[in-house]
Amino acid sequence: MDGASNAQAISTLSCARCGKPARLQCPKCVELKLPREGSAFCTQNCFKESWSSHKSVHLKAKLSAVSAGTLEEQIAMSLNEGWLYCLKRGQARTKKLPHFDWTGTLRPYPISRQRNVPAHIDLPDWAIDGIPKIEPNSDLQRVVEIKTPEQIERMKATCLIAREVLDAAARVIRPGVTTDEIDEVVHEATIAAGAYPSPLNYHFFPKSCCTSVNEVICHGIPDARRLEDGDIVNVDVTVYYKGVHGDLNETYFVGHVDEASQHLVRSTYECLEKAISIVKPGVRFREVGEVINRHASMSGLSVVKSYCGHGIGELFHCAPNIPHYGKNKAVGVMKAGQTFSIEPMINAGVWRDQSWPDGWTAVTADGKRSAQFEHTLLVTETGVEVLTGRLPSSPKVFPWLNV
């Protein structure tokens, strides 16, 4: 809070929370040059108590500023603020749009700098330098772990946070919002829950989630591009809490989406649901891909083969690998106590992918759209528990479910 420089100027204002005389002002409101009315607070406690609702003022202000500018003005503004295009798996930056034979109409935009993580947040071992220490050589890359009851309870707590964080992101998705602003919501919601936002920092990118728009299959980097009416966007969230990971994603409509894209997203959702329905002890991991491939093919769609579901727990990625395509060679059978993700990526055209110059963003080879859904699952004695399942409070964004 900026108290010293603004105390005199706002001494006649009322606290935005309790109405008492206010002598402090929200520093973000000062930075955005917003009116003092509604941004003044009497104490630090009032400011903290109001933060979850007050921060929406900042998002609205940013949207107004972005919407007012042309495409060139938006890019120029982000570059002036120190945002840069990303290259070489996040290890290089440039002010110029990279030269590339783009497969579709989407282009990368400049990305912002790294967001702060408070000192009290527990970090995975790769958070500082992007290099995992335990994961690559762990026995759990070859043996599927049976979680203890204590590990399962930690997984449930972590996955609940991941679900609530994704729901927070879903609530702000609409035309005019930038994917960087979605990332900001994910970051703040994760930190507020005492967890660490993990997916892209793992590979040198200063972001807290993946936002994959239209022809982006996965690993889209949040940037300065604002979502447009008719887009689809996947938001992929992973959080690290109490020593374990929780992972999920969903694909959302932005405004009014054409029928072909609606069919793609709905069919992808159904692929995941049908795969989850067969999960129980004794089922072979390879059968997941058969179920997904069958439904995708019947829907006139293709299944991406380059990425697969994975074991998850104290390690982010471990055994088992779970391909989503048919006739795969996955080994092993499901057993009670195992936790893993299923996350089919379904394309409207060919299944093949390419990588953008950033070395991370995967796009469809033909430029057609792609969708994805993911859950973290626990195999139980009698079937499956979806640890990242939707809550009664989750936003109602999928028309086919009326939820």
C-alpha positions as CSV (number, residue, x, y, z in Angstrom):
1,M,0.0,0.0,0.0
2,D,1.3,3.5,-0.9
3,G,0.6,5.4,2.3
4,A,3.2,8.1,2.5
5,S,2.8,9.9,-0.8
6,N,-0.9,9.8,-1.1
7,A,-2.1,10.2,2.5
8,Q,-2.8,13.9,2.2
9,A,-4.5,13.7,-1.1
10,I,-6.9,11.0,-0.2
11,S,-7.5,11.9,3.5
12,T,-11.1,13.0,2.7
13,L,-12.0,9.7,1.0
14,S,-13.9,6.8,2.5
15,C,-12.6,3.3,2.7
16,A,-13.9,1.1,-0.1
17,R,-14.7,-1.7,2.3
18,C,-16.0,-0.2,5.6
19,G,-16.6,3.5,4.8
20,K,-14.2,4.9,7.4
21,P,-11.9,7.8,6.6
22,A,-9.2,6.4,4.3
23,R,-5.5,7.3,4.1
24,L,-4.1,4.5,2.0
25,Q,-4.5,3.7,-1.7
26,C,-4.2,0.5,-3.7
27,P,-0.8,0.6,-5.4
28,K,-2.1,-1.1,-8.5
29,C,-4.8,1.5,-8.9
30,V,-2.1,4.2,-8.6
31,E,0.0,2.4,-11.3
32,L,-3.1,2.2,-13.6
33,K,-4.0,5.9,-12.8
34,L,-7.5,4.9,-11.7
35,P,-9.8,7.3,-9.8
36,R,-9.0,7.5,-6.1
37,E,-12.7,6.9,-5.3
38,G,-13.1,3.2,-4.8
39,S,-9.4,2.5,-4.4
40,A,-8.8,4.0,-0.9
41,F,-8.7,2.0,2.3
42,C,-8.4,2.8,6.0
43,T,-6.0,0.0,6.9
44,Q,-3.9,-2.8,5.4
45,N,-6.4,-5.3,6.8
46,C,-9.3,-3.7,5.0
47,F,-7.2,-3.8,1.8
48,K,-6.4,-7.5,2.2
49,E,-10.0,-8.4,3.0
50,S,-11.2,-6.6,-0.1
51,W,-8.5,-7.8,-2.5
52,S,-10.5,-10.8,-4.0
53,S,-13.3,-8.5,-5.2
54,H,-11.3,-5.2,-5.6
55,K,-8.8,-6.7,-8.1
56,S,-11.5,-7.0,-10.8
57,V,-11.3,-3.2,-11.1
58,H,-7.7,-3.6,-12.4
59,L,-8.8,-6.2,-15.0
60,K,-11.6,-3.9,-16.3
61,A,-9.2,-1.0,-16.6
62,K,-6.7,-3.1,-18.6
63,L,-9.5,-4.4,-20.9
64,S,-10.6,-0.8,-21.6
65,A,-7.1,0.2,-22.4
66,V,-6.4,-2.8,-24.7
67,S,-9.7,-2.6,-26.5
68,A,-9.2,1.0,-27.3
69,G,-6.0,0.3,-29.3
70,T,-5.4,-1.2,-32.8
71,L,-3.4,-4.4,-33.1
72,E,-0.2,-2.5,-33.8
73,E,-0.8,-0.3,-30.8
74,Q,-1.4,-3.3,-28.5
75,I,1.9,-4.9,-29.6
76,A,3.8,-1.6,-29.3
77,M,2.3,-0.9,-25.9
78,S,3.4,-4.4,-24.6
79,L,6.9,-4.0,-26.1
80,N,7.2,-0.6,-24.4
81,E,6.4,-2.3,-21.1
82,G,9.4,-4.6,-21.6
83,W,7.4,-7.6,-23.0
84,L,9.2,-9.7,-25.6
85,Y,8.6,-12.5,-28.0
86,C,9.9,-15.9,-26.8
87,L,12.5,-18.1,-28.5
88,K,14.5,-21.3,-27.8
89,R,12.3,-22.9,-25.1
90,G,12.2,-19.7,-23.2
91,Q,16.0,-19.2,-23.1
92,A,16.0,-16.2,-25.6
93,R,13.8,-13.2,-26.2
94,T,13.3,-10.8,-29.1
95,K,11.5,-7.6,-30.0
96,K,10.6,-8.9,-33.5
97,L,8.0,-11.4,-34.5
98,P,10.0,-14.5,-35.4
99,H,10.0,-15.6,-39.0
100,F,8.1,-18.9,-39.3
101,D,5.9,-20.8,-41.8
102,W,2.8,-20.4,-39.6
103,T,0.2,-23.2,-40.1
104,G,-2.8,-21.2,-39.2
105,T,-4.0,-17.6,-38.6
106,L,-2.8,-17.3,-35.0
107,R,0.5,-15.6,-34.2
108,P,2.5,-15.3,-30.9
109,Y,2.4,-11.9,-29.1
110,P,5.0,-10.5,-26.7
111,I,5.0,-12.0,-23.2
112,S,5.3,-10.3,-19.8
113,R,8.0,-10.8,-17.2
114,Q,7.9,-13.3,-14.4
115,R,5.4,-12.9,-11.6
116,N,6.5,-12.9,-8.0
117,V,6.1,-16.0,-5.8
118,P,6.1,-15.2,-2.1
119,A,8.8,-16.7,0.1
120,H,6.4,-18.8,2.1
121,I,5.2,-20.9,-0.9
122,D,6.8,-24.3,-1.0
123,L,8.6,-24.9,-4.3
124,P,9.2,-28.1,-6.3
125,D,12.9,-28.9,-6.9
126,W,12.9,-27.5,-10.4
127,A,11.3,-24.1,-9.7
128,I,14.5,-22.0,-9.5
129,D,16.5,-23.2,-12.6
130,G,13.9,-25.3,-14.5
131,I,15.9,-28.5,-14.1
132,P,14.1,-31.3,-12.2
133,K,16.5,-33.1,-9.8
134,I,14.6,-36.2,-8.6
135,E,12.1,-36.9,-11.4
136,P,14.4,-38.0,-14.4
137,N,16.1,-40.8,-12.5
138,S,13.3,-41.9,-10.1
139,D,12.2,-45.5,-10.0
140,L,8.7,-44.1,-10.5
141,Q,9.6,-43.5,-14.2
142,R,9.4,-47.3,-14.5
143,V,7.1,-48.5,-11.7
144,V,3.6,-47.2,-11.2
145,E,3.3,-46.0,-7.6
146,I,0.5,-47.1,-5.3
147,K,-0.3,-44.1,-3.2
148,T,-0.6,-44.4,0.6
149,P,-3.8,-43.0,2.2
150,E,-1.8,-40.0,3.4
151,Q,-0.5,-39.3,-0.1
152,I,-4.1,-39.6,-1.4
153,E,-5.4,-37.1,1.0
154,R,-2.7,-34.6,0.0
155,M,-3.6,-35.3,-3.7
156,K,-7.2,-34.6,-3.0
157,A,-6.4,-31.2,-1.3
158,T,-4.1,-30.2,-4.1
159,C,-6.5,-31.2,-6.9
160,L,-9.3,-29.2,-5.2
161,I,-7.1,-26.1,-5.3
162,A,-6.3,-26.8,-9.0
163,R,-10.1,-27.1,-9.8
164,E,-10.9,-23.8,-8.0
165,V,-8.0,-22.1,-9.8
166,L,-9.2,-23.3,-13.2
167,D,-12.8,-22.2,-12.3
168,A,-11.4,-18.7,-11.4
169,A,-9.8,-18.5,-14.9
170,A,-13.0,-19.7,-16.6
171,R,-15.0,-16.8,-15.1
172,V,-12.9,-14.1,-16.8
173,I,-12.8,-15.6,-20.3
174,R,-14.6,-13.4,-22.8
175,P,-13.8,-11.4,-26.0
176,G,-11.2,-8.7,-25.2
177,V,-9.4,-10.5,-22.4
178,T,-5.7,-11.3,-23.0
179,T,-4.3,-14.7,-22.2
180,D,-1.8,-12.9,-20.0
181,E,-4.7,-11.6,-17.9
182,I,-6.0,-15.2,-17.6
183,D,-2.5,-16.2,-16.4
184,E,-2.6,-13.4,-13.9
185,V,-5.9,-14.7,-12.4
186,V,-4.4,-18.2,-12.3
187,H,-1.3,-16.9,-10.6
188,E,-3.1,-14.9,-7.9
189,A,-5.6,-17.6,-7.2
190,T,-2.9,-20.3,-6.8
191,I,-0.7,-18.1,-4.5
192,A,-3.8,-17.1,-2.5
193,A,-4.4,-20.8,-1.8
194,G,-0.8,-21.3,-0.6
195,A,0.2,-23.3,-3.7
196,Y,2.8,-23.0,-6.4
197,P,1.7,-22.5,-10.1
198,S,3.9,-24.8,-11.9
199,P,3.4,-25.8,-15.6
200,L,5.5,-23.4,-17.6
201,N,8.2,-22.4,-15.1
202,Y,9.2,-26.0,-15.4
203,H,10.5,-25.3,-18.9
204,F,11.9,-21.8,-18.4
205,F,8.8,-19.8,-19.1
206,P,7.6,-17.2,-16.6
207,K,4.0,-18.2,-16.6
208,S,1.5,-19.9,-14.3
209,C,-0.7,-21.7,-16.8
210,C,-0.9,-22.7,-20.5
211,T,-3.5,-21.0,-22.7
212,S,-3.9,-22.8,-26.0
213,V,-6.0,-20.9,-28.6
214,N,-7.6,-22.3,-31.7
215,E,-5.0,-24.3,-33.7
216,V,-2.7,-24.5,-30.6
217,I,-2.8,-28.1,-29.4
218,C,-1.1,-27.5,-26.0
219,H,1.5,-25.5,-24.2
220,G,0.3,-22.1,-25.5
221,I,2.2,-19.3,-23.6
222,P,0.0,-16.6,-22.2
223,D,0.7,-13.3,-24.0
224,A,-0.6,-9.9,-25.0
225,R,-3.1,-11.2,-27.6
226,R,-6.7,-10.5,-26.6
227,L,-9.3,-13.2,-27.2
228,E,-11.7,-12.7,-30.1
229,D,-15.3,-13.6,-30.5
230,G,-15.4,-17.1,-32.0
231,D,-12.1,-18.3,-30.5
232,I,-11.8,-21.4,-28.4
233,V,-9.2,-21.5,-25.6
234,N,-7.8,-24.3,-23.5
235,V,-6.6,-23.3,-20.0
236,D,-4.2,-25.9,-18.5
237,V,-3.5,-25.6,-14.7
238,T,-1.1,-27.5,-12.6
239,V,-0.5,-26.6,-8.9
240,Y,2.0,-27.9,-6.4
241,Y,0.8,-28.1,-2.8
242,K,1.9,-30.1,0.2
243,G,4.5,-31.9,-1.9
244,V,2.2,-33.2,-4.6
245,H,0.8,-32.0,-8.0
246,G,-2.7,-31.6,-9.3
247,D,-3.3,-31.2,-13.1
248,L,-6.4,-30.4,-15.2
249,N,-7.5,-28.4,-18.2
250,E,-10.7,-27.5,-20.1
251,T,-11.4,-25.9,-23.4
252,Y,-13.8,-22.9,-23.4
253,F,-15.9,-21.0,-25.9
254,V,-15.1,-17.3,-26.4
255,G,-18.3,-15.5,-27.3
256,H,-20.2,-17.0,-30.3
257,V,-18.4,-20.1,-31.6
258,D,-19.2,-21.7,-35.0
259,E,-20.8,-25.2,-35.1
260,A,-17.7,-27.0,-36.2
261,S,-15.8,-25.7,-33.2
262,Q,-18.7,-26.6,-30.9
263,H,-18.7,-30.1,-32.3
264,L,-14.9,-30.4,-31.8
265,V,-15.0,-29.2,-28.1
266,R,-18.0,-31.3,-27.2
267,S,-16.6,-34.4,-28.8
268,T,-13.3,-33.9,-27.0
269,Y,-15.2,-33.6,-23.7
270,E,-17.0,-36.9,-24.5
271,C,-13.6,-38.6,-25.4
272,L,-12.4,-37.9,-21.9
273,E,-15.7,-38.9,-20.2
274,K,-15.8,-42.2,-22.1
275,A,-12.1,-42.9,-21.2
276,I,-12.8,-42.2,-17.5
277,S,-15.8,-44.5,-17.5
278,I,-13.6,-47.6,-18.1
279,V,-11.0,-46.8,-15.4
280,K,-11.0,-49.5,-12.6
281,P,-8.6,-52.1,-11.3
282,G,-7.6,-54.7,-13.9
283,V,-8.1,-52.5,-17.0
284,R,-5.1,-52.2,-19.3
285,F,-3.7,-48.7,-19.7
286,R,-3.6,-49.2,-23.5
287,E,-7.4,-49.5,-23.5
288,V,-7.8,-45.8,-22.7
289,G,-6.4,-44.9,-26.2
290,E,-8.7,-47.4,-27.9
291,V,-11.8,-45.8,-26.3
292,I,-10.7,-42.3,-27.2
293,N,-9.7,-43.1,-30.7
294,R,-12.9,-44.9,-31.4
295,H,-15.1,-41.9,-30.4
296,A,-12.9,-39.3,-32.1
297,S,-12.9,-41.3,-35.4
298,M,-16.7,-41.7,-35.2
299,S,-16.9,-37.9,-34.8
300,G,-14.8,-37.2,-37.8
301,L,-11.8,-36.0,-35.8
302,S,-8.2,-37.1,-35.1
303,V,-6.2,-37.9,-32.0
304,V,-2.8,-36.3,-31.3
305,K,-0.1,-38.9,-30.8
306,S,2.8,-36.7,-29.6
307,Y,1.5,-36.2,-26.1
308,C,0.0,-38.6,-23.5
309,G,-1.5,-38.8,-20.1
310,H,0.9,-39.5,-17.2
311,G,1.3,-40.6,-13.6
312,I,1.3,-37.8,-11.2
313,G,1.9,-37.2,-7.4
314,E,5.0,-36.1,-5.7
315,L,6.5,-36.1,-9.3
316,F,4.9,-34.1,-12.0
317,H,5.4,-36.7,-14.7
318,C,6.0,-40.4,-14.0
319,A,4.7,-43.8,-14.9
320,P,2.4,-44.8,-16.4
321,N,2.3,-43.2,-19.8
322,I,-1.2,-43.3,-21.2
323,P,-1.4,-42.8,-25.0
324,H,-4.7,-41.5,-26.3
325,Y,-4.6,-43.1,-29.7
326,G,-5.6,-46.6,-30.8
327,K,-3.2,-49.6,-31.2
328,N,-0.8,-48.1,-28.8
329,K,1.8,-50.2,-26.9
330,A,1.3,-49.0,-23.3
331,V,2.1,-51.7,-20.8
332,G,0.5,-52.5,-17.4
333,V,-2.9,-52.7,-15.8
334,M,-4.7,-50.3,-13.4
335,K,-4.5,-50.9,-9.7
336,A,-6.3,-49.3,-6.7
337,G,-4.2,-46.4,-5.3
338,Q,-2.7,-45.3,-8.6
339,T,-3.1,-41.6,-9.7
340,F,-2.7,-40.4,-13.3
341,S,-4.0,-38.0,-15.8
342,I,-6.0,-38.6,-19.0
343,E,-5.8,-35.6,-21.3
344,P,-6.9,-36.3,-24.9
345,M,-6.0,-33.7,-27.5
346,I,-8.4,-33.9,-30.5
347,N,-7.9,-32.1,-33.8
348,A,-10.4,-31.1,-36.4
349,G,-8.0,-32.0,-39.2
350,V,-4.8,-34.1,-39.2
351,W,-3.3,-35.4,-36.0
352,R,0.2,-34.2,-36.7
353,D,1.7,-31.2,-34.8
354,Q,4.5,-28.7,-35.3
355,S,6.3,-26.4,-32.7
356,W,6.5,-22.7,-32.9
357,P,9.8,-20.9,-32.8
358,D,9.5,-20.6,-29.0
359,G,10.2,-24.4,-29.0
360,W,7.2,-25.1,-26.7
361,T,3.9,-24.1,-28.3
362,A,2.5,-27.1,-30.3
363,V,0.1,-26.3,-33.2
364,T,-1.8,-28.4,-35.7
365,A,0.2,-29.1,-38.9
366,D,-2.7,-28.0,-41.1
367,G,-3.8,-25.0,-39.0
368,K,-7.1,-26.4,-38.1
369,R,-8.5,-26.2,-34.6
370,S,-7.7,-28.5,-31.6
371,A,-9.3,-29.0,-28.2
372,Q,-8.4,-30.8,-25.0
373,F,-9.8,-31.8,-21.6
374,E,-7.9,-33.3,-18.7
375,H,-8.6,-34.7,-15.2
376,T,-6.3,-36.2,-12.5
377,L,-7.8,-39.6,-11.5
378,L,-7.5,-42.0,-8.6
379,V,-8.1,-45.7,-9.2
380,T,-10.3,-47.0,-6.3
381,E,-11.1,-50.6,-5.3
382,T,-14.4,-50.3,-7.2
383,G,-13.7,-47.9,-10.0
384,V,-12.4,-44.3,-10.2
385,E,-12.5,-41.0,-8.4
386,V,-12.1,-37.8,-10.4
387,L,-9.9,-35.7,-8.1
388,T,-10.2,-32.6,-10.3
389,G,-14.0,-33.0,-10.9
390,R,-16.3,-30.0,-11.3
391,L,-17.8,-28.5,-8.2
392,P,-21.3,-27.2,-7.6
393,S,-19.7,-23.7,-7.6
394,S,-18.0,-24.3,-11.0
395,P,-19.1,-21.8,-13.7
396,K,-21.8,-23.1,-16.1
397,V,-19.9,-23.0,-19.3
398,F,-20.7,-26.2,-21.2
399,P,-24.2,-26.0,-22.8
400,W,-24.4,-29.7,-23.5
401,L,-24.3,-30.5,-19.8
402,N,-26.4,-27.6,-18.7
403,V,-23.5,-26.9,-16.3
